[in-house]
Amino acid sequence: MTAAEQHSFSLQAQVRFRTAIREDLPKLEWGGEYLHFRRVFQRTYEEQIAGDRLMLVADFNGFPIGQIFIQLQSLDRMFWDFRKRGYFYSLRVMEPFRGLGLGTALLEEAESILQERNYHMVTIAAAKENARARRLYERCGYRVVSEDAGRWSYIDHEGVTRYVHEPCWILEKNLRPPR
Ligand SMILES: CC(C)(COP(=O)(O)OP(=O)(O)OC[C@H]1O[C@@H](n2cnc3c(N)ncnc32)[C@H](O)[C@@H]1OP(=O)(O)O)[C@@H](O)C(=O)NCCC(=O)NCCS
């Protein structure tokens, strides 16, 4: 063991939940890990301005270390009762900050946002191979209602269409009115 390994420093972190701002967009790439979603972040931000989506981030020292996106409106048949049902997606927490309750806190914060807007129901998808995410959602009161082939596509930062095939569980939760 070296001298440096014998010492530690205790860090108390204040994490603030807020809506993403334009300056967050490059930071959401997390130093290259999500570079391929550059255009997706840009488009989602534009839809946030239009009022169709909301990008909720967990801000630590000015950096978004976690995120969850909310689809507020959709013409999709599944969400035809729009304004009452929201759809959560892209929940993620930076690896060093996992297992500390941040994912759960982001989910709960996103639920409060919908409750304040009088949404009754929320839907979320968990990849079938992502047992950890499903466990988190079920612990938070979500129940599996169906499954989906999880086929979708996006255009990456180089303009190349990427096709995703990620079979998933669809989970739902009833939201209580705000207190
Ligand atoms: C899924 C994900 C968002 C969870 O985020 P997280 O911040 O680790 O979530 P939490 O800390 O709230 O919960 C995770 C675990 O930590 C535990 N935990 C929560 N608070 C804790 C605390 N204060 N101390 C110790 N453990 C804690 C929870 O019980 C949970 O345990 P489990 O995995 O056995 O169920 C994160 O793992 C992630 O970003 N994964 C990659 C992206 C992804 O898969 N997203 C989901 C898309 S469907």
The ligand as an SDF file (V2000), in Angstrom:
LIG
                    3D

 48 50  0  0  0  0  0  0  0  0999 V2000
  -30.4670    2.0880  -13.4590 C   0  0  0  0  0  0  0  0  0  0  0  0
  -29.7400    3.2730  -12.8480 C   0  0  0  0  0  0  0  0  0  0  0  0
  -30.3490    4.5540  -13.4010 C   0  0  0  0  0  0  0  0  0  0  0  0
  -29.9480    3.2370  -11.3280 C   0  0  0  0  0  0  0  0  0  0  0  0
  -29.3390    4.4040  -10.7700 O   0  0  0  0  0  0  0  0  0  0  0  0
  -28.7950    4.4230   -9.2860 P   0  0  0  0  0  0  0  0  0  0  0  0
  -28.4700    5.8230   -8.9340 O   0  0  0  0  0  0  0  0  0  0  0  0
  -27.7220    3.4160   -9.1090 O   0  0  0  0  0  0  0  0  0  0  0  0
  -30.1250    3.9580   -8.5040 O   0  0  0  0  0  0  0  0  0  0  0  0
  -30.3240    3.8460   -6.9280 P   0  0  0  0  0  0  0  0  0  0  0  0
  -29.0460    4.1490   -6.2340 O   0  0  0  0  0  0  0  0  0  0  0  0
  -31.5140    4.6330   -6.5660 O   0  0  0  0  0  0  0  0  0  0  0  0
  -30.6900    2.3190   -6.7610 O   0  0  0  0  0  0  0  0  0  0  0  0
  -29.7520    1.3340   -7.1830 C   0  0  0  0  0  0  0  0  0  0  0  0
  -29.3990    0.4110   -6.0340 C   0  0  0  0  0  0  0  0  0  0  0  0
  -28.7610    1.1150   -4.9950 O   0  0  0  0  0  0  0  0  0  0  0  0
  -29.4140    0.8640   -3.7660 C   0  0  0  0  0  0  0  0  0  0  0  0
  -29.3580    2.0830   -2.9730 N   0  0  0  0  0  0  0  0  0  0  0  0
  -30.1910    3.1410   -3.0430 C   0  0  0  0  0  0  0  0  0  0  0  0
  -29.8300    4.0750   -2.1450 N   0  0  0  0  0  0  0  0  0  0  0  0
  -28.7290    3.6140   -1.5220 C   0  0  0  0  0  0  0  0  0  0  0  0
  -27.8670    4.1330   -0.5050 C   0  0  0  0  0  0  0  0  0  0  0  0
  -28.0910    5.3380    0.0520 N   0  0  0  0  0  0  0  0  0  0  0  0
  -26.8200    3.3810   -0.1240 N   0  0  0  0  0  0  0  0  0  0  0  0
  -26.5960    2.1820   -0.6850 C   0  0  0  0  0  0  0  0  0  0  0  0
  -27.3680    1.6230   -1.6630 N   0  0  0  0  0  0  0  0  0  0  0  0
  -28.4180    2.3430   -2.0590 C   0  0  0  0  0  0  0  0  0  0  0  0
  -30.8220    0.5270   -4.1450 C   0  0  0  0  0  0  0  0  0  0  0  0
  -31.4390   -0.2810   -3.1400 O   0  0  0  0  0  0  0  0  0  0  0  0
  -30.5910   -0.2420   -5.4170 C   0  0  0  0  0  0  0  0  0  0  0  0
  -30.2760   -1.5890   -5.1590 O   0  0  0  0  0  0  0  0  0  0  0  0
  -30.5840   -2.7450   -6.2440 P   0  0  0  0  0  0  0  0  0  0  0  0
  -29.7630   -2.4470   -7.4760 O   0  0  0  0  0  0  0  0  0  0  0  0
  -30.1510   -3.9790   -5.5450 O   0  0  0  0  0  0  0  0  0  0  0  0
  -32.0580   -2.7080   -6.5520 O   0  0  0  0  0  0  0  0  0  0  0  0
  -28.2200    3.2030  -13.1070 C   0  0  0  0  0  0  0  0  0  0  0  0
  -27.7380    1.9370  -12.7470 O   0  0  0  0  0  0  0  0  0  0  0  0
  -27.8420    3.4770  -14.5570 C   0  0  0  0  0  0  0  0  0  0  0  0
  -27.6660    4.6160  -14.9730 O   0  0  0  0  0  0  0  0  0  0  0  0
  -27.6970    2.4150  -15.3500 N   0  0  0  0  0  0  0  0  0  0  0  0
  -27.3310    2.5700  -16.7640 C   0  0  0  0  0  0  0  0  0  0  0  0
  -28.4700    3.1290  -17.5730 C   0  0  0  0  0  0  0  0  0  0  0  0
  -29.7310    2.3020  -17.3740 C   0  0  0  0  0  0  0  0  0  0  0  0
  -29.6890    1.0970  -17.3450 O   0  0  0  0  0  0  0  0  0  0  0  0
  -30.8660    2.9980  -17.2700 N   0  0  0  0  0  0  0  0  0  0  0  0
  -32.1760    2.3770  -17.1640 C   0  0  0  0  0  0  0  0  0  0  0  0
  -32.8020    2.3600  -18.5130 C   0  0  0  0  0  0  0  0  0  0  0  0
  -34.1560    1.2180  -18.5490 S   0  0  0  0  0  0  0  0  0  0  0  0
  1  2  1  0
  2  3  1  0
  2  4  1  0
  2 36  1  0
  4  5  1  0
  5  6  1  0
  6  7  2  0
  6  8  1  0
  6  9  1  0
  9 10  1  0
 10 11  2  0
 10 12  1  0
 10 13  1  0
 13 14  1  0
 14 15  1  0
 15 16  1  0
 15 30  1  0
 16 17  1  0
 17 18  1  0
 17 28  1  0
 18 19  1  0
 18 27  1  0
 19 20  2  0
 20 21  1  0
 21 22  1  0
 21 27  2  0
 22 23  1  0
 22 24  2  0
 24 25  1  0
 25 26  2  0
 26 27  1  0
 28 29  1  0
 28 30  1  0
 30 31  1  0
 31 32  1  0
 32 33  2  0
 32 34  1  0
 32 35  1  0
 36 37  1  0
 36 38  1  0
 38 39  2  0
 38 40  1  0
 40 41  1  0
 41 42  1  0
 42 43  1  0
 43 44  2  0
 43 45  1  0
 45 46  1  0
 46 47  1  0
 47 48  1  0
M  END
$$$$
